[in-house]
Amino acid sequence: MNLNEIQSLWNSPSNQAPDPEQERLARLFVRQLIRRRRFQSIWLIVTFAWLTVISVLVVGNLADGKLSPSIEWAVFPLLLVPWVFAIHFLRRYLKPPVSPSSGETPVAESFRAALVSTRAEQRNLKWVAALWVILIPILFVTGRQLLTAGKLSPRELDCLMVFFGGALLASGLGMAIRYFRWLAPQRRRLVGLLDGIDDA
């Protein structure tokens, strides 16, 4: 979706795109919302699948006596916190934000729906950032406990921390780019377009 194109069309001399253009723009927004919803579905399925696999492994190790709750207790918050966030995202997915508009032109309806969706995705990225902030110290404590329990060598611990640190850094950088370079400008443009519609 090219929002610069949408803005230039809306700010045309007549300040009113022809009906075929309105329908085309509405379809563009609807396709974007569908793609965003599909991505959320896939992300939730993959997240719950991995959390289930990891949880089964932890429970299995606990049942076999390979995991000591008194020594390696940090494994449990390391597992519990992602489950809490995943369930939160699932609840938000099952109750998507609804556009407050009604009885407007298709273009205005699409703009409002896209704005609601963009704001929701911004909030989701903030939640994921909060998850990383919480997990980083828990991950560090877990690594130290595994080292103390003799399940990791110092070299293995260093490699593990570098790997997870790099993954978190890359993920955080990707989220920041999406938030500040895509979602924030998109939100400002949509607000401007809606203000233009309301003032017309």
C-alpha positions as CSV (number, residue, x, y, z in Angstrom):
1,M,0.0,0.0,0.0
2,N,1.5,3.4,-1.1
3,L,0.2,6.0,1.3
4,N,2.0,8.8,-0.6
5,E,-0.1,7.9,-3.6
6,I,-3.3,7.9,-1.5
7,Q,-2.5,11.3,0.0
8,S,-1.8,12.9,-3.4
9,L,-5.0,11.5,-4.7
10,W,-7.0,12.8,-1.8
11,N,-5.3,16.2,-2.1
12,S,-6.1,16.6,-5.8
13,P,-7.7,19.9,-6.9
14,S,-11.2,18.6,-6.6
15,N,-10.4,17.0,-3.2
16,Q,-12.5,14.1,-4.3
17,A,-11.3,10.9,-6.0
18,P,-13.6,9.5,-8.6
19,D,-15.7,6.5,-7.5
20,P,-13.5,3.9,-9.2
21,E,-10.5,5.3,-7.3
22,Q,-12.4,5.2,-4.0
23,E,-13.1,1.6,-4.6
24,R,-9.5,0.8,-5.5
25,L,-8.2,2.6,-2.4
26,A,-10.7,0.8,-0.2
27,R,-9.6,-2.6,-1.6
28,L,-5.9,-1.7,-0.9
29,F,-6.7,-1.1,2.7
30,V,-8.8,-4.2,3.0
31,R,-5.9,-6.3,1.5
32,Q,-3.5,-4.8,4.0
33,L,-5.8,-5.6,6.9
34,I,-6.2,-9.2,5.7
35,R,-2.4,-9.7,5.3
36,R,-1.8,-8.3,8.8
37,R,-4.5,-10.6,10.2
38,R,-3.0,-13.6,8.4
39,F,0.5,-12.8,9.7
40,Q,-0.9,-12.6,13.3
41,S,-2.6,-16.0,12.8
42,I,0.7,-17.6,11.6
43,W,2.7,-15.9,14.4
44,L,0.3,-17.2,17.1
45,I,0.3,-20.7,15.7
46,V,4.1,-20.9,15.6
47,T,4.5,-19.2,19.0
48,F,2.1,-21.6,20.7
49,A,3.7,-24.6,19.0
50,W,7.2,-23.7,20.2
51,L,6.0,-22.9,23.7
52,T,4.2,-26.3,23.8
53,V,7.3,-28.2,22.7
54,I,9.6,-26.4,25.2
55,S,7.0,-26.8,28.0
56,V,6.9,-30.6,27.3
57,L,10.7,-30.8,27.4
58,V,10.8,-28.9,30.7
59,V,8.1,-31.1,32.3
60,G,9.9,-34.2,31.0
61,N,13.2,-33.2,32.4
62,L,11.5,-32.3,35.7
63,A,9.8,-35.7,35.8
64,D,13.1,-37.5,35.1
65,G,14.9,-35.6,37.8
66,K,17.2,-33.9,35.3
67,L,15.9,-30.5,36.4
68,S,16.1,-29.3,40.0
69,P,13.4,-26.7,40.9
70,S,15.4,-25.6,43.9
71,I,18.6,-24.9,41.9
72,E,17.3,-24.1,38.4
73,W,14.1,-22.2,39.4
74,A,14.7,-19.5,36.8
75,V,13.7,-21.9,34.1
76,F,10.1,-21.6,35.3
77,P,9.7,-17.8,35.0
78,L,11.6,-18.0,31.7
79,L,8.9,-20.3,30.4
80,L,5.9,-18.7,32.2
81,V,6.4,-15.1,31.1
82,P,6.2,-16.0,27.3
83,W,3.1,-18.0,28.0
84,V,1.4,-15.1,29.7
85,F,2.3,-12.8,26.8
86,A,1.2,-15.3,24.2
87,I,-2.2,-15.7,25.9
88,H,-2.5,-11.9,26.0
89,F,-1.9,-11.7,22.3
90,L,-4.3,-14.5,21.6
91,R,-7.0,-12.7,23.5
92,R,-6.4,-9.5,21.6
93,Y,-6.5,-11.5,18.4
94,L,-9.8,-13.1,19.2
95,K,-11.2,-9.7,20.0
96,P,-9.8,-7.4,17.3
97,P,-10.3,-3.7,17.5
98,V,-13.4,-2.5,15.7
99,S,-13.4,0.7,13.6
100,P,-15.8,3.2,15.2
101,S,-16.9,4.5,11.9
102,S,-20.4,3.9,10.4
103,G,-22.2,5.1,7.4
104,E,-19.2,6.8,5.8
105,T,-17.7,6.5,2.3
106,P,-15.7,3.4,1.6
107,V,-12.5,5.4,1.6
108,A,-13.2,6.9,5.0
109,E,-14.2,3.5,6.3
110,S,-10.9,2.0,5.0
111,F,-8.8,4.9,6.4
112,R,-10.4,4.4,9.9
113,A,-10.0,0.7,9.8
114,A,-6.3,1.0,8.8
115,L,-5.7,3.6,11.5
116,V,-7.2,1.3,14.2
117,S,-5.1,-1.6,12.9
118,T,-2.0,0.5,12.8
119,R,-2.5,1.6,16.4
120,A,-3.1,-2.0,17.5
121,E,0.1,-3.1,15.8
122,Q,2.0,-0.3,17.5
123,R,0.7,-1.5,20.9
124,N,1.6,-5.1,20.1
125,L,5.2,-4.1,19.3
126,K,5.4,-2.2,22.7
127,W,4.2,-5.4,24.4
128,V,6.9,-7.5,22.6
129,A,9.5,-4.9,23.7
130,A,8.3,-5.2,27.3
131,L,8.6,-9.0,27.0
132,W,12.3,-8.7,25.9
133,V,13.0,-6.3,28.8
134,I,11.6,-8.8,31.2
135,L,13.2,-11.9,29.7
136,I,16.8,-10.6,29.4
137,P,17.6,-10.7,33.2
138,I,15.7,-14.0,33.6
139,L,17.7,-15.5,30.7
140,F,20.9,-14.3,32.4
141,V,20.0,-15.8,35.7
142,T,18.9,-19.1,34.0
143,G,22.3,-19.3,32.3
144,R,24.2,-18.8,35.6
145,Q,22.1,-21.5,37.3
146,L,22.8,-24.0,34.5
147,L,26.5,-23.2,34.9
148,T,26.4,-23.7,38.6
149,A,24.5,-27.0,38.2
150,G,27.2,-28.2,35.8
151,K,24.9,-28.4,32.8
152,L,26.8,-25.8,30.9
153,S,30.5,-25.0,30.6
154,P,31.7,-21.4,30.8
155,R,32.4,-21.5,27.0
156,E,28.9,-22.9,26.3
157,L,27.4,-20.2,28.5
158,D,29.3,-17.5,26.6
159,C,28.1,-18.9,23.3
160,L,24.5,-19.2,24.5
161,M,24.5,-15.6,25.7
162,V,26.1,-14.3,22.5
163,F,23.5,-16.2,20.5
164,F,20.5,-15.0,22.5
165,G,21.9,-11.5,22.8
166,G,22.3,-11.3,19.1
167,A,18.9,-12.7,18.4
168,L,17.3,-10.2,20.8
169,L,19.3,-7.3,19.4
170,A,18.3,-8.2,15.8
171,S,14.7,-8.6,16.8
172,G,14.6,-5.3,18.7
173,L,16.2,-3.5,15.8
174,G,13.7,-5.0,13.4
175,M,10.8,-3.9,15.7
176,A,12.2,-0.4,16.1
177,I,12.6,0.0,12.3
178,R,9.0,-1.2,11.8
179,Y,7.6,1.0,14.5
180,F,9.5,4.3,13.7
181,R,10.0,4.0,9.9
182,W,6.7,2.4,8.9
183,L,4.0,2.4,11.5
184,A,4.5,5.8,13.0
185,P,4.6,7.6,9.6
186,Q,1.6,5.6,8.4
187,R,-0.3,6.6,11.5
188,R,0.4,10.3,11.0
189,R,-0.6,10.1,7.3
190,L,-3.8,8.3,8.1
191,V,-4.7,10.9,10.8
192,G,-4.0,13.7,8.3
193,L,-6.1,12.0,5.6
194,L,-9.0,11.6,8.1
195,D,-8.7,15.2,9.2
196,G,-9.0,16.2,5.5
197,I,-12.1,14.1,5.2
198,D,-13.7,15.5,8.3
199,D,-12.9,19.1,7.2
200,A,-14.3,18.6,3.7
